[in-house]
Amino acid sequence: MKNREIRVAELPQAELKPEHFALHDAPMPDVAEGEVLLRTRLMSIDAANRSWMKGATYREAVKAGDPMPTYAVCEVVESRSDRLAVGDIVATEGVWADYIARKAHRCQKLPKVEPLTHLMSVYGIAGKTAFHGLIHVGQPVAGETVLVSAAAGSVGGFVGQIAKALGCRVVGLAGGAEKCDWVVNELGFDACVDYRDPGMFKALRKACPNGVDIYFDNVGGAILETALFLMNERGRVVCCGAISQYDTEGASGPRNLPGLVVVKRLRMEGFIVMDFADKDAVALRALQHWVASGQIKVFEDVVDGLENAPQALIGLLAGDNRGKRMVRL
Amino acid sequence: MKNREIRVAELPQAELKPEHFALHDAPMPDVAEGEVLLRTRLMSIDAANRSWMKGATYREAVKAGDPMPTYAVCEVVESRSDRLAVGDIVATEGVWADYIARKAHRCQKLPKVEPLTHLMSVYGIAGKTAFHGLIHVGQPVAGETVLVSAAAGSVGGFVGQIAKALGCRVVGLAGGAEKCDWVVNELGFDACVDYRDPGMFKALRKACPNGVDIYFDNVGGAILETALFLMNERGRVVCCGAISQYDTEGASGPRNLPGLVVVKRLRMEGFIVMDFADKDAVALRALQHWVASGQIKVFEDVVDGLENAPQALIGLLAGDNRGKRMVRL
């Protein structure tokens, strides 16, 4: 058994590049009483990884020299705790490494799902983020129009499919005609607009003839500004992330804020998936129902090999994924 | 009986100036069946007047040639309706004029209060806006810190006094040391910071040692951006207005939006006082209680004479009022 880990070689000042990471051989972790040794099976690749490199957020900032943190699905290969047995599958706060040791009580035992990757997509953070954000923050009602940015991304794709299942009109935003076609034809959105198109605003207005009741914002920036103009009175902006802002500095904010929030009586609300941990069981039951009924199709973007994690993250920030991106070891 | 009215001579492209208005002699209005003839007693001067000149908001845009609309307290001087009698005091959508005719059912009969001006301040839109926005949108709890911009303005002054009555720590923002002293010494805020001071951020941090739980935003712009940095997790931003944006074009928005909304799970919510009309009776009872107990002191800024309305509005936008500004005819 040999261990490797990827550390942050240097914090990025602007765009994230491969040289900000370095692969190292590492010792096998010691396993103390109450701990388990875990083999990393899947590592979630998220825009949030990038934000952790920009300073303290809802978690400590990542510093140069640190192994890159990740949400991970792991298999127990040695146990010094009654809580977990060898062969158990768990979710935990991991790092980009083959092996890690963790206190058993910091690991969440997961059901054994086929394929395992679904624990990272529809039954993982992406599916739960989509469910909690749309249902609890957005509060959709059948007949309303839901606009979703990063619609071809992991969270966005689930948001749109859930909203469709609930009887909403669903319009996506994605980069490029090919992605937009995929969002409509494969994910079943009613329409999808290319945010790179200079005619985006007109196209959106056409795609949302009754305005927008819920904007599920995965990107912030100029797209948020545009969406605000289309919102109906009493609309809700679900603030799930700001991909467009993670990788740049000093971008200007939406110029129509807070003016339109007042005039249209909008509610803009941020959330993090952990806020709704007490409602995870409800989310999983609903997601399983929609997967079984075929109303949610699961698309996954699996990159193989620990050494490919940096490029997987860099590519995600540039928007080259379709569906939930993860690295399989 | 002679009538005069002030019309919008030309729509402002940038800063509002006296030449955008013109005083005209006007015919006495005809009073149709079901209508009343009203003598304007008080006209509310609000930052919102300026926003109506910028395009459609929650009401139709004001066009060149239109008499300037206003929220007005009037006395019935002739009645062709069973609903109202000569001498009744009513609130209605008026214009800047000595006399107007209105359908009786579009007039809200008011109690006869001494002094009459209180119907425009603490028992009028300012007091109700402060109450509904703070209570229903902000949802304060004793011990929380409430930050209020335009603290020396009509709404802001009531917000702070209500929050104090509820057991919150209250910090204001106002322009200039003299105004700030007044906010602390007369209105009873715990602290007030001069937003023109280059050391504003440090001063605010010192004034809010436990961060900010509710930011009651009357101004938008750079102050909103600063306030967001100080917000605690799960904080609420009550979006009541955007004075800083009414009189300028193309200002940039807060650069930390929506990033901080996500990270701190903030709720930003806009409202308009009419949204809570069904709760006005509750608001009035509470406000009367606090006025009687001395926990709310009422400051009014009364300008005499119809012809002085344009300057009263221009001055308000420049921040030269203390307490609710109105014009008395």
Interface residues (C-beta under 8 A of the other chain):
Chain A: S51 T57 Y58 D217 G220 L224 E225 V237 C239 C240 G241 A242 Q245 G250 A251 S252 G253 P254 R255 N256 L257 P258 G259 L260 V261 V262 V263 K264 R265 L266 R267 M268 E269 G270 F271 I272 D275
Chain B: S51 T57 Y58 D217 G220 L224 E225 V237 C239 C240 G241 A242 Q245 G250 A251 S252 G253 P254 R255 N256 L257 P258 G259 L260 V261 V262 V263 K264 R265 L266 R267 M268 E269 G270 F271 I272 D275
